[in-house]
């Protein structure tokens, strides 16, 4: 059940101001942090039509999202500020970002200079994500917000993010953003690495510069439909950017850039010195949130009746998931 305006949480620490959105599996609220006197966003699992077992599993996914966000501390990634339980509902408290997501931008076609600025910022954020052996897996204009009055892009919603080799990299295609998800996301055992997010980031740049969502990867694969080069839709796009987008959106993973750093260089963009590369992983972590989330996920797993999973999840290396190029897509 959704909370109404005025509802107080965590011993009156937070007060609900309004409901910001309702997704298939979660609800986000705008709330006031009464202790620090600023606005925050609170995200919870959605319990409508879910049995208790499914609701616990959904809450487990939400806890994992908090873990990922706490590990990936970066100015262009939404910040987790707190986690807590309200009754039996797990809550993630995130920074409130005043602004619009790119899918709600005023101008459907923006300048190449503006678009590349956003892409560089999100690309740098992804370097942090990938260096923690994580993927975002849902990069699209609707998951990038631009701060009001500032040309600053922030990557939000890590609900689908998973470890590169995590055993749960089995997807439901209804969760995929058509036009932005690469072909490997349509295979149950398709290998996903940095090039997976690069495809989605390239598709995002395509959409920003043309105002058109590119044809889906599954249509390209099964119906042999071609991807229209973005420059054919907007002649103002430079050859360099046009070629970099097409390279990022190659159907075969081996034909794409293998790191965000490489792709940014193709675009003529630099990686700031403050952004670490895969050989140097000295990132800061929001440790209070990280350990709170670790504790919460252990509690949830025990509640699900599988305490042995806690030890496995915390101590055992995840198995490699082999690619399966011969697999049939399962849309």
C-alpha positions in Angstrom: 0.0 0.0 0.0 1.3 3.4 -0.9 2.0 5.9 1.9 0.0 9.1 1.9 1.3 12.7 2.3 2.3 13.5 5.9 3.2 9.9 6.7 6.3 9.9 9.0 9.0 7.2 8.8 12.0 6.1 10.9 10.8 7.6 14.2 9.7 10.9 12.5 13.0 11.3 10.8 11.3 11.5 7.3 8.0 13.0 6.3 6.3 11.9 3.0 5.6 14.9 0.7 4.2 13.2 -2.3 4.5 10.1 -4.5 6.9 10.7 -7.4 6.3 7.5 -9.4 5.1 4.0 -9.4 7.0 1.4 -11.5 6.2 -2.3 -12.0 8.1 -3.2 -8.9 8.8 -0.1 -6.8 7.4 3.2 -5.6 9.4 6.4 -5.1 8.4 9.2 -2.8 9.6 12.8 -2.2 10.2 13.2 1.5 11.6 15.7 3.9 14.6 14.8 6.0 13.5 16.5 9.2 17.0 16.1 10.8 18.9 17.8 8.1 16.1 19.9 6.7 16.3 19.0 3.0 14.4 16.9 0.5 15.2 13.3 -0.3 13.8 10.5 -2.4 12.7 7.3 -0.7 12.3 4.1 -2.8 10.5 1.0 -1.6 9.3 -2.3 -3.1 5.8 -2.4 -4.4 3.7 -5.1 -2.7 0.6 -5.0 -4.8 -0.5 -8.4 -6.0 2.6 -10.1 -4.6 2.6 -13.0 -2.2 4.8 -12.8 0.8 7.6 -14.9 -0.7 7.7 -12.7 -3.9 7.6 -9.5 -1.9 10.6 -10.7 0.2 12.5 -11.5 -3.1 11.7 -8.0 -4.4 12.9 -6.4 -1.2 16.1 -8.5 -1.6 16.6 -6.9 -5.0 16.1 -3.4 -3.5 18.8 -4.1 -0.9 21.2 -5.2 -3.5 20.5 -2.0 -5.4 21.6 -0.1 -2.3 24.8 -2.1 -2.0 25.7 -1.3 -5.6 25.0 2.4 -5.2 27.0 2.6 -2.0 30.0 1.0 -3.8 29.7 3.2 -6.8 30.3 6.6 -5.2 30.6 9.2 -8.0 29.3 12.8 -8.6 27.3 11.6 -11.7 25.6 8.7 -9.9 22.7 9.2 -7.6 23.9 9.1 -3.9 22.4 6.8 -1.3 22.1 8.6 2.0 20.4 6.1 4.3 18.6 2.7 4.5 16.1 1.5 7.0 13.1 -0.7 7.6 9.6 0.7 8.2 7.6 -2.1 9.6 8.4 -4.9 7.1 9.2 -2.6 4.3 12.8 -1.9 3.3 13.6 1.7 2.2 16.4 3.3 0.3 16.9 7.0 0.9 18.6 8.8 -2.0 19.5 12.3 -2.8 16.8 14.4 -4.4 17.9 15.8 -7.7 15.9 18.7 -9.0 15.6 18.5 -12.7 14.3 16.5 -15.7 15.2 13.1 -17.1 16.4 13.2 -20.6 13.4 11.5 -22.0 11.4 14.6 -20.9 13.8 17.2 -22.3 12.3 20.3 -23.9 14.1 19.8 -27.3 13.9 16.3 -28.7 17.0 17.0 -30.8 19.9 18.6 -28.9 23.2 19.9 -30.1 26.1 17.5 -30.4 28.1 19.6 -28.0 25.5 19.4 -25.3 24.8 15.7 -25.9 28.5 14.8 -25.8 28.9 16.7 -22.5 26.2 14.5 -20.9 27.6 11.3 -22.5 31.1 12.1 -21.1 29.7 12.6 -17.6 27.7 9.3 -17.7 30.6 7.5 -19.3 32.9 8.6 -16.5 30.2 7.3 -14.0 30.1 4.0 -15.9 33.9 3.6 -15.6 33.3 3.6 -11.8 30.5 1.1 -12.1 32.5 -1.2 -14.3 35.6 -1.0 -12.2 33.5 -2.5 -9.4 32.7 -5.4 -11.7 29.1 -4.2 -12.0 26.8 -3.4 -14.9 24.0 -0.9 -15.0 22.1 -2.7 -17.7 19.3 -0.1 -18.1 21.0 3.0 -19.6 18.5 5.1 -21.5 17.3 8.8 -21.4 14.7 8.0 -18.8 17.4 6.9 -16.3 19.6 10.1 -16.8 18.5 13.2 -15.0 19.8 16.7 -15.7 20.1 19.0 -12.6 18.1 22.2 -12.8 20.2 25.1 -13.9 23.3 23.0 -14.4 24.6 21.0 -17.4 25.1 18.0 -15.1 23.8 14.5 -15.9 23.3 12.0 -13.1 22.7 8.3 -13.6 19.8 6.9 -11.7 17.9 3.6 -11.1 20.3 0.6 -10.7 17.4 -1.8 -10.1 18.6 -4.1 -13.0 22.3 -3.9 -12.3 24.1 -7.2 -11.7 27.6 -8.4 -11.3 29.3 -9.3 -14.6 29.4 -13.1 -13.7 26.4 -13.2 -11.3 24.4 -16.4 -11.5 21.2 -14.4 -11.7 22.0 -12.9 -15.1 18.8 -14.5 -16.5 16.5 -11.8 -17.7 12.9 -11.1 -18.3 12.6 -9.4 -21.7 9.7 -7.3 -20.5 12.2 -5.4 -18.3 14.3 -4.5 -21.3 14.2 -1.0 -22.8 13.5 -1.6 -26.5 16.0 0.2 -28.7 18.6 0.6 -25.9 19.2 -3.0 -24.9 21.8 -5.0 -26.9 21.2 -8.4 -28.3 23.1 -10.3 -25.5 20.4 -9.1 -23.1 17.8 -11.2 -25.0 19.7 -14.4 -24.4 19.3 -16.3 -21.1 23.0 -17.1 -21.0 24.4 -14.2 -23.1 27.6 -12.8 -21.7 27.3 -9.2 -20.5 30.3 -7.0 -19.9 31.2 -3.4 -20.3 30.3 -3.5 -24.0 26.7 -4.2 -22.9 26.4 -0.7 -21.2 28.4 0.8 -24.1 25.7 -0.3 -26.6 23.0 1.3 -24.4 25.0 4.5 -24.0 25.6 4.7 -27.8 21.8 4.2 -28.3 21.2 7.0 -25.9 23.5 9.3 -27.8 21.7 8.3 -31.0 18.3 9.2 -29.5 19.6 12.6 -28.1 20.9 13.6 -31.5 18.1 12.4 -33.7 15.0 12.5 -31.5 14.3 8.9 -32.6 14.7 5.7 -30.6 16.9 3.3 -32.6 15.5 0.0 -33.9 15.6 -2.7 -31.3 18.5 -5.2 -31.3 16.1 -8.1 -31.5 14.5 -6.7 -34.7 18.0 -6.3 -36.2 18.8 -9.9 -35.3 15.6 -11.8 -36.2 14.2 -9.6 -39.0 17.6 -8.5 -40.4 16.5 -4.8 -40.3 19.3 -2.3 -40.6 20.2 0.4 -38.1 19.8 3.7 -39.8 23.0 5.8 -39.3 22.2 8.7 -37.1 23.8 11.1 -39.6 21.2 10.1 -42.1 18.6 11.4 -39.7 20.5 14.5 -38.7 23.1 15.8 -41.1 24.6 18.1 -38.5 26.1 15.1 -36.7 29.8 14.9 -37.2 31.4 11.9 -39.0 33.4 11.1 -35.9 30.3 10.9 -33.6 28.3 9.1 -36.3 31.0 6.4 -36.6 31.4 6.1 -32.8 27.7 5.6 -32.3 27.6 2.9 -35.0 30.6 1.2 -33.4 29.1 1.2 -30.0 25.9 -0.4 -31.4 27.5 -3.2 -33.4 25.4 -6.3 -33.0 28.4 -8.5 -32.2 30.0 -7.8 -28.8 33.5 -8.4 -30.1 33.1 -5.6 -32.7 32.2 -3.0 -30.0 34.7 -1.0 -27.9 35.6 -3.2 -24.9 35.8 -0.3 -22.4 34.1 3.0 -21.9 37.5 4.7 -21.9 38.1 3.4 -25.5 34.7 4.6 -26.7 35.1 8.1 -25.1 38.4 8.4 -27.0 36.6 7.5 -30.2 34.3 10.4 -29.5 37.2 12.7 -28.9 36.4 12.9 -25.2 38.9 12.7 -22.4 38.8 10.8 -19.1 39.5 13.2 -16.2 42.5 12.3 -14.1 40.2 11.8 -11.1 38.5 8.9 -12.8 40.3 5.6 -12.1 40.8 2.9 -14.7 40.3 -0.8 -14.4 43.9 -1.2 -13.2 43.4 1.2 -10.3 40.3 0.7 -8.2 40.8 3.2 -5.4 37.2 4.4 -5.2 35.5 5.7 -2.2 32.6 3.7 -0.7 29.6 4.9 1.4 30.5 2.4 4.1 27.6 3.1 6.5 25.0 2.5 3.8 27.0 -0.4 2.4 27.2 -2.4 5.6 23.6 -1.5 6.5 22.5 -3.0 3.2 24.7 -6.0 3.7 23.1 -6.6 7.0 19.6 -6.1 5.5 20.2 -8.6 2.7 21.4 -11.2 5.2 18.3 -10.7 7.3 16.1 -11.0 4.2 17.8 -14.2 3.1 17.3 -15.8 6.5 13.7 -14.7 6.4 13.3 -16.5 3.1 14.4 -19.7 4.8 17.8 -20.1 3.1 20.4 -19.1 5.7 23.0 -21.1 3.8 22.6 -18.6 1.0 23.9 -15.8 3.2 27.3 -17.6 3.7 27.5 -18.3 -0.1 26.6 -14.8 -1.1 29.1 -13.2 1.3 32.0 -15.5 1.0 32.0 -17.5 -2.2 33.1 -16.2 -5.6 30.4 -16.1 -8.2 30.7 -18.6 -11.0 31.5 -17.6 -14.6 28.5 -17.5 -16.9 29.7 -18.7 -20.3 28.5 -17.0 -23.5 26.1 -18.9 -25.6 26.3 -17.6 -29.2 24.3 -20.6 -30.4 21.4 -19.9 -28.0 18.1 -18.8 -29.5 16.8 -15.4 -28.4 14.0 -15.6 -25.9 12.0 -12.5 -26.2 
